[in-house]
């Protein structure tokens, strides 16, 4: 697998990879990442084709998915590692 290039975005790192007959687009932000894989064919053959495919609508969907991923992991952490409340002090009479 080799890096074909990067797509600029203010909130995500977007890397395009090529491996055999597949182009992959990896989106990274914070602790999360998403990868979308596309088979090379008539419609997608190069980095430039991926740049066209990953438009503002596509990126908006990716950002919404990152938000969903954050909520899912946050809920899991809350279930299994609940936050401790403020320390309670004994009542002094």
Backbone as JSON, one array per atom type, in Angstrom:
{
  "sequence": "XXXXXXXXXXXXXXXXXXXXXXXXXXXXXXXXXXXXXXXXXXXXXXXXXXXXXXXXXXXXXXXXXXXXXXXXXXXXXXXXXXXXXXXXXXXXX",
  "N": [[0.85, -1.16, 0.0], [0.53, 2.2, -0.81], [0.9, 5.74, -0.31], [-1.12, 7.92, -2.05], [-1.84, 10.56, -1.97], [-2.92, 13.61, -0.28], [-5.87, 15.13, 0.99], [-6.91, 18.33, 1.6], [-8.29, 19.57, 4.62], [-9.85, 21.41, 7.24], [-10.5, 20.19, 9.71], [-9.94, 17.5, 9.68], [-7.65, 14.84, 8.94], [-6.98, 13.72, 5.81], [-6.23, 11.02, 3.91], [-5.21, 9.44, 0.94], [-4.88, 6.23, -0.26], [-3.28, 3.72, -2.29], [-3.69, 0.41, -3.34], [-3.04, -2.41, -5.04], [-5.81, -3.04, -6.91], [-7.38, -1.1, -5.77], [-8.48, 1.92, -4.3], [-8.17, 3.69, -1.33], [-9.67, 5.8, 1.09], [-8.79, 7.49, 3.88], [-9.99, 8.92, 6.78], [-9.17, 10.94, 9.49], [-9.52, 12.03, 12.83], [-8.95, 13.33, 15.96], [-9.42, 10.73, 18.21], [-10.47, 8.95, 16.43], [-11.08, 7.13, 13.36], [-11.96, 6.68, 9.92], [-12.34, 4.58, 7.11], [-12.79, 4.39, 3.67], [-13.23, 2.31, 0.95], [-12.57, 1.9, -2.49], [-13.06, 0.22, -5.49], [-10.94, 0.21, -8.28], [-11.87, 1.27, -11.48], [-13.93, 1.98, -14.3], [-15.05, 4.43, -13.41], [-13.52, 5.32, -11.25], [-10.2, 5.91, -11.08], [-7.96, 7.24, -10.26], [-6.12, 9.43, -8.0], [-7.13, 12.0, -8.41], [-9.75, 11.45, -9.19], [-10.78, 10.48, -6.81], [-10.56, 12.8, -5.27], [-12.58, 14.34, -6.45], [-14.79, 12.79, -5.82], [-14.88, 12.88, -3.02], [-16.49, 15.14, -1.91], [-18.0, 18.16, -0.51], [-20.42, 17.3, 0.57], [-19.97, 14.56, 1.01], [-17.86, 14.75, 2.89], [-19.24, 16.06, 4.92], [-20.99, 14.04, 5.74], [-19.11, 12.23, 6.72], [-18.08, 13.68, 8.91], [-20.39, 13.78, 10.51], [-20.61, 11.08, 11.08], [-18.29, 10.74, 12.62], [-19.08, 12.23, 14.87], [-21.17, 10.6, 15.76], [-19.72, 8.27, 16.35], [-18.18, 9.22, 18.47], [-20.19, 9.72, 20.38], [-21.1, 7.07, 20.8], [-18.81, 5.78, 21.86], [-18.44, 7.37, 24.1], [-20.81, 6.85, 25.56], [-20.4, 4.14, 26.11], [-18.11, 4.26, 27.73], [-19.19, 5.68, 29.86], [-21.05, 3.84, 30.82], [-19.42, 1.76, 31.73], [-17.3, 2.9, 33.08], [-18.17, 4.9, 35.1], [-18.36, 8.39, 35.81], [-16.93, 9.76, 38.69], [-18.66, 11.24, 41.32], [-18.67, 14.42, 43.02], [-16.43, 14.62, 45.73], [-17.55, 13.37, 48.79], [-17.97, 14.74, 51.95], [-17.84, 13.93, 55.42], [-20.61, 14.67, 57.55], [-20.33, 17.24, 59.85], [-21.11, 17.65, 63.13]],
  "CA": [[0.0, 0.0, 0.0], [1.31, 3.44, -0.83], [0.13, 6.98, -0.23], [-1.31, 8.63, -3.33], [-1.9, 11.99, -1.71], [-3.7, 14.11, 0.85], [-6.91, 16.1, 0.68], [-6.91, 19.34, 2.67], [-9.51, 19.83, 5.38], [-9.44, 22.05, 8.5], [-10.78, 19.41, 10.92], [-9.62, 16.09, 9.49], [-6.54, 14.46, 8.07], [-7.54, 12.84, 4.78], [-5.15, 10.39, 3.16], [-5.65, 8.51, -0.1], [-3.93, 5.13, -0.45], [-3.5, 2.83, -3.42], [-3.2, -0.95, -3.14], [-3.53, -3.27, -6.13], [-6.89, -2.47, -7.72], [-8.25, -0.4, -4.83], [-8.09, 3.2, -3.7], [-8.79, 3.85, -0.02], [-9.64, 7.15, 1.64], [-8.8, 7.39, 5.34], [-10.29, 10.17, 7.47], [-8.74, 10.86, 10.88], [-9.73, 13.18, 13.68], [-8.91, 12.93, 17.36], [-9.2, 9.31, 18.46], [-11.3, 8.16, 15.53], [-10.75, 7.11, 11.93], [-12.86, 5.97, 9.02], [-11.72, 4.29, 5.83], [-13.7, 4.01, 2.6], [-12.45, 1.66, -0.11], [-13.2, 1.92, -3.8], [-12.37, -0.56, -6.53], [-10.59, 1.0, -9.45], [-12.61, 0.84, -12.65], [-14.22, 3.05, -15.25], [-15.37, 5.7, -12.77], [-12.48, 5.72, -10.3], [-8.91, 5.37, -11.51], [-6.81, 8.02, -9.8], [-6.27, 10.34, -6.87], [-8.0, 13.11, -8.85], [-11.14, 10.95, -9.16], [-11.15, 10.44, -5.39], [-10.75, 14.2, -4.85], [-13.91, 14.75, -6.92], [-15.78, 11.99, -5.1], [-14.92, 13.33, -1.63], [-16.93, 16.53, -1.96], [-18.44, 18.7, 0.78], [-21.49, 16.45, 1.07], [-19.31, 13.35, 1.51], [-17.14, 15.12, 4.11], [-20.24, 16.34, 5.95], [-21.42, 12.74, 6.25], [-18.0, 11.68, 7.51], [-18.04, 14.4, 10.18], [-21.53, 13.32, 11.31], [-20.26, 9.75, 11.56], [-17.35, 10.94, 13.72], [-19.87, 12.64, 16.03], [-21.87, 9.4, 16.22], [-18.7, 7.4, 16.95], [-17.83, 9.82, 19.75], [-21.3, 9.45, 21.3], [-21.11, 5.64, 21.11], [-17.71, 5.46, 22.78], [-18.71, 8.08, 25.34], [-21.83, 6.11, 26.3], [-19.77, 2.9, 26.61], [-17.27, 4.63, 28.86], [-20.06, 6.07, 30.97], [-21.65, 2.62, 31.38], [-18.43, 0.89, 32.35], [-16.4, 3.69, 33.94], [-18.93, 6.13, 35.4], [-17.63, 9.48, 36.45], [-17.13, 9.85, 40.13], [-19.25, 12.51, 41.74], [-17.8, 15.21, 43.89], [-16.11, 13.93, 46.98], [-18.46, 13.67, 49.88], [-17.33, 14.91, 53.24], [-18.77, 13.57, 56.49], [-21.29, 15.78, 58.21], [-19.77, 17.6, 61.16], [-22.21, 18.12, 63.96]],
  "C": [[0.9, 1.23, 0.0], [0.38, 4.64, -0.79], [0.1, 7.64, -1.6], [-1.34, 10.13, -3.13], [-2.79, 12.31, -0.53], [-4.74, 15.09, 0.33], [-7.0, 17.06, 1.86], [-8.3, 19.46, 3.3], [-9.1, 20.42, 6.73], [-9.6, 21.18, 9.75], [-10.39, 17.95, 10.83], [-8.33, 15.95, 8.7], [-7.13, 13.45, 7.09], [-6.41, 12.34, 3.91], [-5.74, 9.42, 2.16], [-4.53, 7.5, -0.34], [-4.28, 4.35, -1.7], [-2.89, 1.47, -3.09], [-3.86, -1.83, -4.2], [-4.6, -2.54, -6.94], [-7.88, -1.69, -6.86], [-7.63, 0.92, -4.4], [-8.86, 3.34, -2.39], [-8.63, 5.29, 0.43], [-9.8, 7.02, 3.15], [-8.98, 8.79, 5.92], [-9.91, 9.99, 8.93], [-9.05, 12.17, 11.59], [-9.73, 12.7, 15.12], [-8.56, 11.46, 17.52], [-9.89, 8.4, 17.47], [-10.77, 8.2, 14.1], [-11.8, 6.31, 11.19], [-12.12, 5.74, 7.72], [-12.8, 3.82, 4.86], [-12.85, 3.47, 1.45], [-13.26, 1.62, -1.39], [-12.39, 1.08, -4.78], [-12.11, 0.34, -7.73], [-11.32, 0.39, -10.65], [-12.84, 2.03, -13.56], [-14.42, 4.4, -14.6], [-14.27, 6.22, -11.86], [-11.17, 5.06, -10.71], [-7.71, 6.08, -10.89], [-7.15, 8.84, -8.55], [-7.23, 11.47, -7.22], [-9.47, 12.69, -8.82], [-11.64, 10.89, -7.72], [-11.39, 11.85, -4.87], [-12.14, 14.71, -5.26], [-15.01, 14.05, -6.12], [-15.97, 12.5, -3.67], [-15.23, 14.83, -1.62], [-17.45, 16.98, -0.59], [-19.56, 17.86, 1.38], [-20.92, 15.17, 1.69], [-18.62, 13.65, 2.84], [-18.1, 15.44, 5.25], [-20.76, 15.05, 6.57], [-20.37, 12.09, 7.11], [-17.93, 12.36, 8.88], [-19.2, 13.99, 11.09], [-21.25, 11.93, 11.87], [-19.26, 9.82, 12.7], [-18.09, 11.35, 15.0], [-20.6, 11.44, 16.63], [-20.9, 8.45, 16.92], [-18.32, 7.92, 18.34], [-18.92, 9.56, 20.79], [-21.31, 7.99, 21.74], [-20.02, 5.3, 22.11], [-17.91, 6.16, 24.12], [-19.75, 7.36, 26.2], [-21.26, 4.82, 26.87], [-18.89, 3.2, 27.82], [-18.11, 4.98, 30.09], [-20.69, 4.84, 31.63], [-20.65, 1.83, 32.21], [-17.47, 1.62, 33.29], [-17.11, 4.99, 34.29], [-18.06, 7.15, 36.09], [-17.93, 9.49, 37.93], [-17.67, 11.23, 40.45], [-18.26, 13.27, 42.6], [-17.58, 14.45, 45.19], [-17.09, 14.36, 48.07], [-17.67, 13.74, 51.19], [-18.32, 14.5, 54.33], [-19.39, 14.83, 57.11], [-20.65, 16.02, 59.57], [-20.88, 18.21, 61.98], [-21.7, 19.0, 65.07]]
}
